[in-house]
Amino acid sequence: MRGTRIEIRPGALRNNARRARILADGAEVFAMIKADGYGHGLTLAADALAGEVDGFGVAVLEEARALREHGISAPILVAEGFFDREELEQARALSLEMVVHSPWQVALLQDNPGPLRLWLKLNTGMNRLGLRPDIALEAAEQLAAASMNPVGVMSHFACADEADEGRTDPQMALAGEVADRLGLPLSAANSAALIRYPHTRAQRVRPGIMLYGSSPFDWQSAAQLDLAVSHRFSARLIAINEIQPGDTVGYGATWTATRPGRIGVVAAGYGDGYPRHAPSGTPAAVNGQLTMLVGRVSMDMLTIDLHGIEADIGDEVELWGDHVDVDKVARACGTISYELFCQITGRPERVIV
């Protein structure tokens, strides 16, 4: 057996949800499990978190439908709302909570009135999805006239995870003002805001990445935030090569040895979802001993430095997990852990631990 595998730890998800619950301080906790549960498995994440959270958040109706078909009866919020009349009717049939973020959705609701839990999405400065505050107030009146009163107001922070930022407080003040004028609950806090800005918790929080054992901050690790590792990527050494000074490794000969040593060949590559753009120096661990990648990542293999490390064919190499912080791997690759989790392919063996 090749031995390339992803360990998923439901107990860690529950641990991290309990951490979110404490931070929420009485606010509803809706766990974001979109994008196949951030690569952990949509239904696995839902099953693991059931009972620990008040509801779930997904991006699109197809994800919500899969949860209902799996037997999930908890409230489900669909962050991108409906895209047409057919999805609107399906949302009603599935008893979903739908986000209304654009005037065309308001018009479609007016033409197709009926019971549905609606959350008005405000654009408070992210300039992605959302209604301007004045348009949101008008939309609330239009929906109320069609006997479809929104049940809440929501927004999304642009920079809550940035070290030096001054945007979160103005965004929160604007969202709070609209929610107060409408007399509705407010939901705005993501993982970063939930941890960092207690005043943003309002009536509902929407943690995502923290549930999956990753820190939303560059300056603070998941372990420092009391988050448990829920996703571990490992593979096996399948070859060990002796090298001399001047020898190069991998496509493009991008890494050159400066001393005698050994190079380990690991049975994982971008065909498994490991990032091809991971540079030499990206951390890895062999039998718990930290080392680094050397040379380019190939489709099926990558190479690591074994200088000073006792290792044999068949030994385990951790690419991220208990010894290698996934956030450090992400930073080395110029990306975030969200992408690393979500891009794992179907080839590695999935193991539930």
C-alpha positions in Angstrom: 0.0 0.0 0.0 1.3 3.4 -0.9 0.5 4.8 2.5 -0.5 8.3 1.5 -3.3 9.3 3.8 -5.4 12.0 5.4 -6.4 11.6 9.1 -9.7 13.3 10.1 -10.3 13.7 13.8 -14.0 14.3 14.7 -13.0 14.6 18.4 -10.8 17.6 17.5 -13.7 19.2 15.6 -15.8 18.9 18.8 -13.0 20.3 20.9 -12.7 23.3 18.7 -16.5 23.8 18.6 -16.6 23.8 22.4 -13.9 26.5 22.3 -16.0 28.5 19.9 -19.0 28.1 22.2 -17.1 29.5 25.2 -16.0 32.5 23.1 -19.5 33.1 21.8 -20.6 33.9 25.4 -24.3 33.0 24.8 -24.6 33.9 21.1 -25.8 31.2 18.7 -22.9 29.2 17.1 -23.4 28.3 13.4 -20.5 26.1 12.2 -19.4 26.9 8.6 -19.0 23.5 6.9 -19.0 24.6 3.3 -16.5 23.3 0.7 -16.9 19.7 1.9 -16.4 20.7 5.5 -13.2 22.6 4.6 -11.9 19.3 3.1 -12.9 17.2 6.1 -16.1 15.8 4.6 -19.4 17.6 4.7 -21.4 15.0 6.4 -18.6 13.9 8.7 -18.1 17.5 9.9 -21.9 17.8 10.5 -22.1 14.6 12.4 -19.1 15.5 14.5 -20.4 18.9 15.3 -24.0 18.0 15.9 -25.0 18.8 19.5 -22.0 21.2 19.9 -23.4 24.0 17.7 -26.8 25.5 17.0 -26.8 25.2 13.3 -24.7 25.0 10.2 -23.6 27.3 7.4 -23.0 26.3 3.8 -22.3 28.2 0.6 -24.9 26.8 -1.8 -28.1 25.0 -1.8 -26.6 21.7 -3.0 -24.6 21.4 0.2 -27.7 22.1 2.3 -29.6 19.5 0.4 -26.9 16.9 1.0 -27.1 17.6 4.7 -30.9 17.2 4.8 -30.6 13.9 2.8 -28.1 12.8 5.3 -30.6 13.3 8.1 -29.4 16.6 9.5 -32.4 18.4 11.0 -30.6 21.4 12.5 -31.0 24.9 11.1 -28.9 25.4 7.9 -27.9 28.9 6.6 -27.1 29.2 2.9 -24.6 32.0 2.6 -25.0 32.7 -1.2 -28.8 32.3 -1.0 -30.9 31.2 -4.0 -30.0 31.7 -7.6 -33.4 31.2 -9.2 -37.1 30.5 -8.5 -36.5 26.7 -8.5 -33.9 27.0 -5.8 -36.2 29.4 -3.9 -38.9 26.7 -3.8 -36.4 24.0 -2.8 -35.2 26.2 0.0 -38.7 26.3 1.3 -39.2 22.6 1.0 -35.9 21.9 2.9 -36.7 24.5 5.6 -33.5 26.4 5.0 -32.3 29.9 6.1 -31.4 31.9 3.0 -29.2 35.0 2.7 -30.6 37.8 0.6 -27.7 39.9 -0.7 -28.9 41.5 -3.9 -31.9 43.5 -5.2 -32.7 40.9 -7.8 -33.3 38.3 -5.0 -35.7 40.7 -3.3 -37.6 41.1 -6.5 -37.8 37.4 -7.0 -39.1 37.0 -3.5 -41.8 39.6 -4.1 -42.9 37.7 -7.2 -42.9 34.4 -5.3 -44.0 35.1 -1.7 -44.1 32.4 0.9 -42.7 31.4 4.2 -38.9 31.4 4.4 -36.4 32.4 7.0 -34.4 35.3 5.4 -31.2 37.0 6.5 -30.4 40.4 5.0 -26.8 40.6 4.0 -25.2 44.0 4.4 -22.3 45.3 2.5 -20.5 47.3 5.2 -17.2 47.7 3.4 -16.1 44.3 2.1 -17.7 45.1 -1.3 -18.3 41.5 -2.2 -21.9 40.3 -1.5 -24.4 42.5 0.3 -26.9 45.3 0.2 -25.9 48.9 1.0 -27.5 49.9 4.3 -30.0 52.2 2.7 -31.0 49.5 0.2 -31.2 46.9 2.9 -33.7 49.1 4.8 -35.8 49.4 1.7 -35.6 45.7 1.0 -36.8 45.0 4.5 -39.9 47.2 3.9 -40.5 45.5 0.5 -40.3 42.0 2.0 -42.5 42.9 4.9 -45.1 44.2 2.5 -45.1 40.8 0.9 -45.5 39.2 4.4 -41.8 37.9 4.4 -40.2 39.7 7.3 -36.5 39.0 7.5 -35.4 37.2 10.7 -31.9 38.7 10.9 -29.2 40.9 9.5 -25.7 39.7 8.7 -22.4 41.1 7.4 -18.8 39.9 6.9 -15.6 41.4 8.1 -12.8 42.2 5.5 -9.8 42.5 7.8 -10.5 40.9 11.2 -7.5 38.6 10.8 -5.1 41.3 9.8 -2.5 42.5 12.4 -2.8 46.2 11.8 -6.4 47.1 10.7 -9.0 49.7 11.5 -11.9 48.4 9.5 -13.7 46.0 11.8 -15.1 48.5 14.3 -16.6 50.7 11.6 -18.1 47.7 9.8 -19.6 46.4 13.1 -21.0 49.8 14.0 -22.7 50.1 10.6 -24.1 46.6 10.7 -25.3 47.1 14.3 -27.1 50.4 13.4 -29.1 48.6 10.6 -29.9 45.7 12.9 -31.1 48.0 15.6 -33.2 50.1 13.2 -34.9 46.9 12.0 -35.1 45.3 15.5 -33.4 42.2 14.2 -30.6 39.9 15.5 -27.2 40.4 14.0 -24.6 37.9 12.8 -21.1 39.2 11.8 -18.3 37.4 13.6 -16.2 34.9 11.8 -13.4 32.9 13.5 -11.0 35.9 13.7 -13.6 38.3 15.0 -14.9 35.7 17.5 -11.5 35.3 19.0 -10.2 38.8 18.7 -13.2 41.2 19.0 -15.7 40.2 21.7 -18.0 43.1 20.9 -18.7 41.6 17.5 -20.3 38.4 18.8 -23.9 39.9 18.7 -26.6 37.3 18.5 -25.0 34.7 16.2 -21.4 33.8 15.3 -20.2 31.9 12.3 -16.8 30.2 13.0 -15.1 28.4 10.2 -11.4 27.8 10.1 -10.9 27.6 13.9 -13.2 24.5 13.9 -10.6 22.8 11.7 -7.6 23.4 14.0 -6.1 26.3 12.1 -5.4 29.8 13.4 -6.9 32.8 11.5 -3.9 34.8 12.5 -0.3 35.0 11.3 1.1 35.9 14.7 -0.7 33.3 16.8 -0.7 29.5 16.4 -3.6 27.1 16.7 -2.0 25.6 19.7 -1.8 29.0 21.4 -5.5 29.3 20.8 -6.2 25.9 22.4 -7.3 24.5 19.0 -6.9 20.8 18.3 -5.4 19.3 15.1 -8.3 17.9 13.0 -6.6 17.2 9.7 -3.3 15.3 9.3 -1.6 14.6 6.0 1.1 12.0 5.9 2.9 9.7 3.4 5.8 7.2 3.3 9.4 7.3 2.2 9.7 5.2 -0.9 13.4 5.9 -1.8 16.5 7.4 -0.2 19.3 8.8 -2.5 22.9 9.7 -1.5 23.9 13.1 -3.0 27.2 15.0 -3.2 27.9 18.8 -3.3 26.8 20.1 -6.7 24.1 17.5 -7.2 20.6 18.9 -8.0 17.2 17.6 -7.1 13.9 17.5 -9.1 12.5 19.2 -12.1 14.2 22.3 -13.2 17.3 21.6 -11.0 16.1 24.3 -8.6 17.9 23.0 -5.5 21.6 22.2 -5.4 23.4 20.3 -2.6 26.2 22.2 -0.8 27.3 19.1 1.2 27.1 15.3 1.1 23.8 14.0 2.4 20.7 12.0 1.7 17.5 12.9 0.0 14.2 11.1 0.9 11.6 10.6 -1.8 8.0 10.8 -0.4 4.9 9.3 -2.0 2.9 12.4 -2.2 2.6 15.2 -4.7 0.2 17.7 -6.3 -1.8 14.7 -7.7 -2.7 14.1 -4.0 -3.4 17.8 -3.4 -0.1 18.9 -1.9 0.7 22.3 -3.4 3.0 22.2 -6.4 4.3 25.7 -5.6 5.6 24.6 -2.1 9.2 25.9 -2.2 12.4 24.3 -0.9 12.4 25.0 2.9 8.8 24.1 3.4 8.6 22.2 6.7 7.9 18.5 7.0 8.7 15.8 9.6 10.1 12.3 9.5 9.2 10.1 12.5 8.5 13.3 14.3 11.9 14.9 13.4 11.5 18.3 11.6 13.1 18.7 8.2 12.2 20.5 4.9 11.4 20.0 1.3 14.1 20.3 -1.3 13.4 20.7 -5.1 10.1 21.0 -6.9 7.0 19.0 -5.9 6.1 16.5 -8.6 2.7 15.0 -9.4 3.2 11.9 -7.4 6.3 12.6 -5.3 8.2 15.2 -3.4 11.7 15.2 -1.9 13.0 16.1 1.6 16.3 16.6 3.2 17.4 13.7 5.5 20.7 15.2 6.6 21.2 14.2 10.2 17.9 12.3 10.4 17.6 8.5 11.0 15.1 7.3 8.5 14.4 4.1 6.4 12.2 3.2 3.5 8.6 3.0 4.6 9.0 5.5 7.5 6.2 8.0 7.9 6.6 11.6 6.7 4.1 14.1 8.1 3.3 16.9 5.7 1.1 18.7 8.2 -0.6 17.8 11.4 0.9 17.1 14.9 4.5 18.1 14.3 4.2 20.3 11.3 1.8 23.3 11.7 -0.4 23.5 8.6 -0.3 27.3 8.9 3.5 27.3 8.6 3.2 25.2 5.5 0.6 27.6 4.1 2.8 30.6 4.8 5.7 28.9 3.1 3.5 28.4 0.0 2.1 32.0 0.1 -1.5 30.8 0.8 -3.7 29.9 3.7 -4.7 26.6 5.4 -8.2 26.8 3.9 -6.8 26.2 0.4 -4.5 23.4 1.6 -7.4 21.6 3.3 -9.8 22.1 0.3 -7.5 21.0 -2.5 -6.7 17.5 -1.3 -7.7 15.1 -4.1 -9.5 11.8 -3.8 -6.3 9.8 -4.1 -5.0 9.8 -0.5 -6.7 7.3 1.8 -9.1 8.9 4.3 -8.8 7.6 7.8 -11.2 8.6 10.6 -9.3 8.7 13.9 
